[in-house]
């Protein structure tokens, strides 16, 4: 897998213009006229646009209506154009389309701002093995800066950290920027030790859960971000309506050591859009592309970028081995967070599960869809 192929998450200008738009639109609305409910027009009918390029994977979470009329709120994670590497705005029924049980819906799309409070639960999973010693301080020092920048955009952001080597070696549950800062800058903690040890009110519980995970055979003895992601899924306090985002920092291949339970193929096979998005920050000495010197072997030394390729919205960033060029605030996934949007539509019945399909199109340049099955708002 090349770095470019892993960064295939985008949106579109949807106007038929093959040139991608570089600027997110502030908002777009379909409303007015007879049959309007909560400012959203009757459903247009017809079918979703066909997708032929399939280089986009929209990521979203759903919230139950808070008003009469069954208006569902969707947190749609911003998408990065694979050609320009710039975020692209969403326009209702022009660049973004949604169908509930096959029925194309009228949409209201509003860019993320402080009035939306779009919920995101972000987990940094950090390789703290010995080989990460050169970049560990840089990674830790940049995380809080990143949290503050994203929070300033209006997102309802909570952050957790999970440190791993062959097993989970440290963690702090979802909290705010100040608590993350205090955890990463504990007295006498430098380098890779910054993400070892457990913090927060439930530190003892998390430590016991890490021990249990290791005893159950869900550890590899070598660097493996999947171990940390599974730990987070099982033990951290994700909100049901929040978009889940994982950022994996590593300089080593994903190493299952022939344990298929913690292999890339196994995670990708069971991953659903509701599980969230995995981004990769790579500080290894070789390129993630096979022609860059790295050699990948299934169940032994696997490309960590594959975790981003198989999850909706995943992007990959390569940094220097000492992380001197690391700036989390300029990563593509940061622009994606800041360009996220609130999408609203009127459900036929918000009290029962539905199958929802989201399509994004960028003229003739990019398109793709994600199907969310058995969604409960």
C-alpha positions in Angstrom: 0.0 0.0 0.0 1.3 3.4 -0.9 0.9 6.5 1.3 -1.4 8.0 -1.4 -3.7 5.1 -1.5 -4.2 5.2 2.3 -5.2 8.9 2.1 -8.4 8.4 0.1 -10.9 10.3 2.1 -12.5 13.3 0.5 -15.6 15.2 -0.3 -16.8 17.1 -3.3 -18.1 20.3 -4.7 -21.0 18.4 -6.4 -21.6 20.9 -9.1 -20.3 18.8 -12.0 -17.1 20.8 -12.1 -14.2 18.2 -12.1 -12.0 20.7 -10.2 -12.3 20.1 -6.4 -13.3 23.0 -4.2 -10.7 23.9 -1.6 -12.9 25.8 0.8 -15.6 24.5 3.0 -19.0 26.1 2.5 -20.3 27.8 5.7 -23.7 26.1 5.3 -26.3 25.0 2.8 -30.0 24.4 3.2 -32.8 22.8 1.4 -36.0 24.2 2.9 -39.2 26.2 2.4 -42.4 25.4 0.6 -45.4 23.2 1.4 -44.6 20.2 3.6 -41.6 21.8 5.2 -40.8 20.4 8.7 -38.3 22.1 11.0 -37.1 24.1 8.0 -36.4 21.0 5.9 -38.3 20.5 2.6 -40.1 17.3 1.7 -38.0 14.5 0.4 -37.0 14.9 -3.3 -37.6 11.3 -4.3 -35.5 9.5 -6.9 -32.3 7.6 -6.2 -28.9 8.3 -4.8 -26.2 9.3 -7.3 -24.2 6.4 -8.6 -20.6 6.1 -7.4 -18.0 4.9 -9.9 -14.6 6.0 -8.6 -15.2 4.9 -5.0 -12.2 6.7 -3.5 -14.2 8.3 -0.7 -15.5 6.8 2.6 -17.8 9.2 4.5 -17.7 8.8 8.3 -20.7 9.9 10.5 -22.4 9.4 13.8 -26.2 9.9 14.5 -28.1 11.6 17.3 -31.8 11.2 18.2 -34.1 14.1 17.4 -34.3 16.8 20.1 -37.5 18.5 18.6 -40.8 17.4 17.2 -40.9 16.3 13.6 -38.3 13.5 13.8 -35.3 15.7 12.6 -32.2 13.5 13.0 -28.8 15.1 13.6 -25.8 13.6 11.8 -22.2 14.5 12.7 -20.4 14.2 9.3 -16.6 14.0 9.6 -14.9 16.4 7.3 -13.2 14.9 4.3 -9.9 15.7 2.6 -9.5 15.9 -1.2 -6.9 13.3 -2.2 -5.7 15.5 -5.0 -5.4 18.9 -3.3 -5.1 17.5 0.3 -7.5 20.3 1.3 -10.8 20.0 3.2 -14.0 20.3 1.1 -17.3 21.7 2.2 -20.5 19.8 2.1 -23.6 21.1 0.2 -27.0 19.5 0.7 -28.0 17.2 -2.1 -25.2 18.6 -4.2 -22.0 17.2 -2.7 -23.6 15.1 0.1 -26.6 12.9 -0.3 -28.4 10.6 2.3 -31.0 7.9 2.0 -32.9 6.3 4.8 -34.1 2.8 3.9 -33.6 3.6 0.3 -35.5 6.9 0.4 -33.4 9.9 -0.6 -33.8 12.7 2.0 -33.8 16.4 1.9 -31.0 17.7 4.0 -29.9 20.8 5.9 -26.1 21.1 6.2 -24.4 23.5 8.5 -20.7 23.8 8.9 -19.2 23.0 12.3 -19.1 26.0 14.6 -19.6 26.8 18.3 -23.4 26.7 17.9 -23.4 23.1 16.7 -21.3 21.4 19.5 -20.6 18.4 17.2 -19.4 15.5 19.4 -16.1 13.8 18.8 -14.3 11.3 21.1 -10.6 11.2 20.1 -8.2 8.6 21.3 -4.5 8.9 20.8 -2.9 5.4 20.7 0.9 5.9 21.1 3.6 3.4 20.6 5.9 3.9 23.6 8.4 1.1 22.9 12.1 1.9 23.1 12.4 2.8 19.4 10.0 5.7 19.9 12.4 7.5 22.4 13.6 10.0 19.8 10.1 11.3 19.0 8.2 10.6 22.2 8.7 14.1 23.8 7.6 15.8 20.6 4.5 13.7 20.3 3.4 14.3 23.8 4.1 18.1 23.7 2.0 18.5 20.5 -1.1 16.6 21.6 -2.4 19.3 23.9 -1.8 22.0 21.3 -3.8 20.0 18.9 -6.7 19.5 21.3 -6.9 23.3 22.0 -6.9 24.1 18.3 -9.7 21.7 17.4 -11.8 22.7 20.5 -11.5 26.3 19.4 -13.3 25.4 16.2 -16.5 24.6 18.2 -16.3 20.8 18.3 -17.4 19.1 21.5 -14.1 17.3 21.8 -13.0 14.8 24.5 -9.6 13.2 24.4 -8.1 9.9 25.7 -4.6 8.5 25.5 -3.6 4.8 25.4 0.1 3.9 25.4 1.3 0.5 24.1 4.3 -1.7 23.5 3.5 -5.4 23.2 0.5 -4.7 25.4 -1.2 -1.6 26.9 1.2 0.1 29.2 -0.7 3.2 30.1 -4.0 5.1 29.6 -6.2 8.0 30.7 -9.9 8.0 29.9 -11.7 10.7 28.0 -11.1 14.1 29.6 -10.3 17.7 28.7 -7.1 19.3 27.4 -5.9 20.4 30.9 -6.1 16.9 32.3 -4.4 15.4 29.2 -1.6 18.0 29.7 -1.1 17.1 33.3 -1.0 13.3 32.5 1.6 13.7 29.7 3.7 16.1 31.8 3.8 14.2 35.1 6.9 14.9 37.2 10.0 12.9 36.2 8.2 11.5 33.1 10.0 12.1 29.9 10.4 10.3 26.6 8.4 7.1 26.2 7.5 7.1 29.9 5.0 10.0 29.3 2.4 7.5 28.0 3.2 4.7 30.5 1.2 4.5 33.7 -2.5 5.1 34.2 -4.1 8.4 35.1 -7.5 9.7 36.0 -10.2 8.8 38.5 -10.4 5.2 37.1 -6.7 4.6 36.8 -6.7 1.5 38.9 -9.6 0.0 36.9 -7.8 0.7 33.6 -4.6 -0.9 34.8 -6.5 -4.0 35.9 -8.3 -4.1 32.5 -4.9 -3.9 30.8 -3.6 -6.8 32.9 -6.8 -8.8 32.0 -6.3 -8.1 28.3 -2.8 -9.4 28.4 -3.8 -12.5 30.4 -6.5 -13.2 27.9 -3.8 -13.5 25.1 -4.7 -10.2 23.4 -1.2 -8.9 23.4 1.6 -9.5 20.9 4.9 -9.0 22.7 5.8 -6.5 20.0 4.5 -3.2 18.8 0.8 -3.4 17.8 -1.6 -0.5 17.7 -4.5 -2.9 17.3 -4.0 -4.0 20.9 -4.4 -0.4 22.1 -7.4 0.3 19.8 -9.2 -2.8 21.1 -8.5 -1.8 24.7 -9.9 1.6 24.1 -13.1 0.2 22.5 -13.7 -2.1 25.4 -12.8 0.1 28.3 -13.0 3.8 27.5 -16.2 5.8 28.0 -17.2 6.6 24.4 -20.5 8.6 24.0 -23.1 6.8 21.9 -23.7 9.8 19.6 -20.0 10.9 19.2 -17.9 10.3 16.1 -15.0 8.0 17.2 -11.5 8.9 16.0 -8.3 7.1 16.7 -4.8 8.4 15.9 -2.0 5.8 16.0 1.5 7.1 16.4 4.2 4.5 15.6 7.5 3.8 13.9 7.1 0.1 13.6 5.0 -2.3 11.6 1.9 -3.7 13.2 3.2 -7.0 14.7 0.6 -9.6 15.6 3.2 -12.4 16.0 0.8 -14.9 14.3 -2.0 -14.0 16.7 -4.8 -13.5 14.2 -7.1 -11.9 16.9 -4.9 -8.8 16.8 -4.1 -8.9 13.1 -5.0 -6.1 10.6 -7.2 -8.4 8.5 -9.2 -9.4 11.5 -9.8 -5.8 12.6 -10.7 -4.6 9.1 -13.1 -7.5 8.6 -15.2 -6.7 11.7 -14.9 -2.9 11.6 -18.2 -1.1 10.9 -18.5 2.6 10.1 -20.0 3.2 13.6 -16.7 2.0 15.1 -15.0 5.2 13.9 -11.9 6.3 11.9 -8.3 5.3 12.4 -5.6 7.8 11.3 -1.9 6.9 11.2 1.1 9.1 12.0 4.3 7.2 10.9 7.8 8.1 12.1 9.6 5.1 10.9 12.9 5.3 9.0 11.4 3.9 5.8 8.5 5.0 3.7 5.2 3.3 4.2 5.2 2.5 0.4 6.7 -0.9 -0.5 9.2 0.8 -2.8 10.3 3.0 0.1 12.2 0.2 1.8 9.5 -1.3 4.0 8.6 -5.0 3.8 5.2 -6.2 4.9 4.3 -9.7 6.0 0.8 -10.7 6.9 0.4 -11.7 10.6 4.0 -10.7 11.2 5.0 -7.2 10.0 1.9 -5.4 8.7 1.6 -2.0 7.2 0.1 0.3 9.9 -1.4 2.4 7.1 -3.8 -0.4 6.3 -5.8 0.4 9.4 -6.5 3.8 7.9 -7.3 2.4 4.5 -10.0 0.1 5.8 -11.8 2.6 8.1 -13.9 5.5 6.8 -12.2 8.8 6.7 -8.7 7.5 7.6 -5.6 9.4 6.5 -1.9 8.8 6.9 0.9 11.3 7.7 4.7 10.5 7.6 7.0 12.5 9.8 10.7 12.6 10.5 12.1 9.9 12.9 12.8 12.6 15.5 9.3 14.2 15.0 10.9 17.6 14.7 8.4 18.3 11.8 5.4 17.1 13.8 2.6 19.7 13.9 -0.7 17.9 14.7 -2.6 21.1 14.0 -1.7 20.9 10.3 -2.3 17.2 9.8 -5.0 16.4 7.2 -7.1 14.8 9.9 -7.1 18.1 11.8 -8.5 19.9 8.8 -11.0 17.1 8.5 -12.2 17.7 12.1 -12.4 21.4 11.7 -14.4 21.1 8.4 -17.0 18.6 9.8 -20.6 19.4 9.4 -24.0 19.0 11.0 -26.4 17.2 8.6 -30.1 17.1 9.5 -33.0 15.3 7.9 -36.5 14.3 8.8 -36.7 10.5 9.6 -39.8 8.5 8.7 -39.7 7.1 12.2 -36.8 8.0 14.5 -37.8 5.4 17.1 -36.8 2.3 15.1 -33.5 1.2 13.5 -32.8 2.1 9.9 -30.3 1.5 7.2 -28.7 4.8 6.1 -26.5 5.4 3.1 -24.4 8.5 2.7 -22.9 9.4 -0.7 -20.4 12.2 -1.4 -19.5 13.3 -5.0 -16.8 15.6 -6.3 -17.9 16.1 -9.9 -15.9 13.6 -12.0 -12.9 13.6 -9.7 -14.0 11.6 -6.6 -17.0 9.8 -5.2 -17.9 7.2 -2.7 -20.5 6.0 -0.2 -20.8 4.4 3.2 -23.6 2.2 4.3 -24.7 2.3 8.0 -26.8 -0.7 8.9 -29.3 -1.0 11.7 -28.7 2.5 12.9 -30.5 3.6 16.1 -30.8 7.3 16.4 
